[in-house]
Amino acid sequence: MKIGFIGLGQMGSAMAANLIKAGHEVTVFNRSAQKARALVEQGARAAANIAEACHGQAVITMLADDNAVADSVWAHDGVIANLPKGSIHVSMSTISPALSTRLSSAHAQSAQRYLAAPVFGRPEMAAAAKLFIVTAGDPATAEICKPLFEAMGQRTIAIGTDPAAANLVKLSGNFLIASAIEALGEAIALVGKGGVDKRAYVELLTSTIFPAPSYKIYGGLIAEGKFEPAAFAAPLGHKDIRLTMAAAETLQVPMPIASLLHDRFLRLFAQGGERLDWAAIGGLANQDAGGQITA
């Protein structure tokens, strides 16, 4: 397929590279143009602006937040103004359900198609084409995009026809991961202060009662106190918790743990932790117990 890819952070660059490897004709755009160079060497075409990335069958956005997505879509040289009628905007960013609903309506008014397809996975999973992709929208549109998803992920799960549903599921998943990070941090601080080897403890947990990838990855990072370089920066995690809380308020669903996580991120930032991986909130419990945020 002839596609555009907008947003070349750690995740986006890896995803675009896999699309190129799969034989798709990919035009890439990033506001920091140097991020496109490696992909151009692999066969991509670099767009000078967003409009130049919108001339194919589909354009993928993989951007940091609602503001970045909105700016890219509604700018005068943006996606809405330049995507051909009938072509598809695939939003793979972690954004609010409210923005997803606005995007769906705006594309429909412009005779374009819209599909929400946020992903679960860290950069190493993106590089290995092992992402989990959650889609919501028109099933026929999702079917057209199936070759793209197969190039980037290990499994694609359709969650419904309302695009906002995929974004709500993605936020709920990130809320659960952040909750696991906090719980792991508290448990590891407890056994560590009691003289138990932290790494051995995580190995025990993740090979028995908690074999989930999130426990393995984040338990290891917390036990080692290794929060740099950030694979998923703490401000992005904080953004996702804020979006979760906003959705919860709209739906009138109390989420007291989300409020706790929000405050943990604020504490991390107050101590200068903006550049750390979001796993660093799991290091705060060790600090509370008299240790350091790092091991």
N, C-alpha and C positions, 0 to 999 in steps of 0.2 A: 504494500500500500504506500501511497504517497502521503506523508504525514509531516506535521510540524510538532516541535517539542519546545515548550517554553518553561524555563526554570532549570538551571544546571547546577544545583547544589550537590551534596554528596549522593543523595538518592536519585535526583534527576539525571545526573551525568551517567550513573551506572545503568539506569533504565534505558536511556537513549542509546547507550553503547550496545545493549542487548538487542534493541530494535534494529540497529545497523547490522549486527551479526546475523540476524534472522533474515536479512535481505530486503528490508523495507527501505524506501527512499526517504531519508530523514533530513529535514531542515531544522536547525536548532537556533534558539535565541536565548540570550541571557543579558541582563543589563550590564554585567561585567563581561565584556566581550572575550577576555582572555580565557574564560572558562570553556569556551567553545573550541579552542585550538586542538586539544587532544581528540575531540570527536571528529573534527574536520580531517585529521590525519587518519582516522578510521573509516572515512568515507562519507561523513555528513556534509551538508552544505550549511554555511553560516549565514543567518539572516541579519540584515542591518537593523531591522526593527521588527516589531510584532507582526505587522501587516505581511511582511515577506514570508512569515512562517505559517500563514493562514490560507495558502492557495491549494492545499491538497484535499484528500477525502476526510481527513480528521486532523485536529490539533489537540495536543495533550498539554495541560497545564499542571506543573508540579512546583508550587510556590509556597512560601512560608506561612501566609496567613490570609485572612479575609481581605485586608486592604490591598495586598499585592495582587490577589486574584481579581478583585474588582477593578483596580487600576489597569490591569492588562486586558480585561474584557471590555470595559466601557470607555477607554481612551479613544481619541479621534483616529488613531492608527491601530486600534485594538481588535480583539477577536470579533466582536459583534459587527463592527463596520466592514470587516474584510473577509470573513469566512463565507465561502460560497453557499448559496441556498442548497439545502439538502445535506451539507457536510456536517460533521460531528465535532462538538467540543466535548472532550473527555476530561473531566476534572478529577485528578488523582490526588489533589492536595487535601490536607486535613482542614476543613473549613466548617463553618456553622451550618446547621440545617436551614436556617433562615436565608443565608446567602445562596445556598443550593436551590431553594425554591425560587428566589429572584432570578437566578441564572436560567433555570428551566423555562420560566415564563418569558424572559427576554429573548431567548433563542427561538422559542416557538413563534413569537411575534415577528421575528426576522426570517422565518421559514428555514431555520437551522435546527439541528438536532443536538440534544444535550444528554450526557450520561455521567452520573456520579460513579466514580470508581476508586475510592481511597484504598490505601494499602496498609497492611501490617508487615513489619519487618525492618531491620536495621540495615545500614549501608552494605554490610557484608552479604546479607541475603539478597539485596538488590543486585549486587555485582554477580552473584551466582544464579540469578534469575529464579530465586526461590521465594519471592514475595507471595503473600496471600492477598488477593484482590477481591474487594467487596463491591458488587455492582448493584445499581438500582436505576430504573428507567425503562424505556421502551425495550421489550425483549428483542425485537428485530434489530434495533440499533446495537444492542449488546452483542448480538450474533455477528454483525459486521465487524465488530471490534475484537472478536475472539482471537484472531491470529496475533493481534498486538498483545493481548493479555498472556497468551501462551508463550510469547517471546520474553516476557518480563517476570512471570510468576510460576509457581508450582501448582497453584489451584485458584480458580475463580469461583466465587460464591455469589449467586444472585439472591438479593434480599427483598425484592419487591419492585413495583413500577413507579413509586414515588421516589425521585432522586434523593430527597432529604433523608430518607430512611437509611441509606448507606452512610451518610455523614453522621447520623445519630449513632449508628452501630460502631463506627470508627471511634467516635469520642468516648462511647461507653467502654470500648476495649482499652483505650489509653488510660481511662480512669482506673480500670482494673489493674493495669500494669503498674501505674503509679502507686496504687494501694499496696500491691505486692512489694514494691520497692521499699515503701515505708515499713511494712510489717517485717520484711527481711532485715532491714536495718536495725529495728528494735530487738529482734530475736538474736541477731549476730552480736549486737552490743552486749546483750545479757550473757550469752554463753562465753563470749570473749573475756568479759570482766571476771567470769567465774573460772577462768583458766583453761577453757576448752580451745583447741586449735580451730581458728575460724574457717580455714580452708577445708579441713577435715569435716567440720560440721556441715558446710555447704555440700560437700560431696555426699555425705550421709543423706541429707534431706533430698537432694536431687536424684539420687539413685534408688530412693525408696518411696516416700509418701508424696513428694512434689517433683515428679520428673519432667514438668513442663519446661519448654525452652526459656521462658521468661525468668523462672527461678534459677536456672543454670547460669544464664547470662548475667543477670543482675546480682544474684547471690555471689558470684565470683568477683564481680567488680567491687562490691561492698566489702567482701572479705579482704581483698587486696588493697582497698582504698585507692583504686585506679579510676579516676574520673576525668583524666585528660589523656589524649585528645578526645573531644566530645564527638561521639557518633550521632547523638541526638541532644542538642544543646538544651540546657535547663530552661531558658526562656521559651522554647517551643513547647516543652512539657507544661509549663505554667499557662501558656496560651490555651492549650487543650483543656486544662482543668477549668479555666475561666469560661470557655465555650460550653463545657459540660454543665457548669453551674447556671449559665444563661438558659440553656435548653431545659434544665430542671425547673428553673423558675417559671418559664413559659408553660410548662406542662404541670406545674404545681406538684413536683416530686421532691420531697425533702432528701438531701444528700449530705448528711453531716460529715462523712469521711471526706467528701470533696472539699468542704470548707477547711478541714484540717490540712489537707494537702496544699490548698491555696496558701495557707499561712506558712507551711514548711518551705515552700518556694520563696516566699517573701523573706523568710529568715535567711535562706541561702544567699539571696541577692544582697541582703543587708551586710553580709560578710564578704561580698565581692565575688560570689560564685557564678556570675553570669556566663562565664566561658566554660564552665564544667558540664559534663554529661548530666542528664537529669537523674541518673543513678545517685548523684551526690546528695540528694535529699535523704537517701538511706544511710549516709555517713553522719547525719546530724545526731542520730541516737547515740552513737559512740562518743560524740562530743558532749552530749548531755550527761553521759556517764563518767565524764572526767577525762576522756581521751581526746584525740584529734579527729578532724573530719576525714583525714586520710589515715591509713594504717600505720 
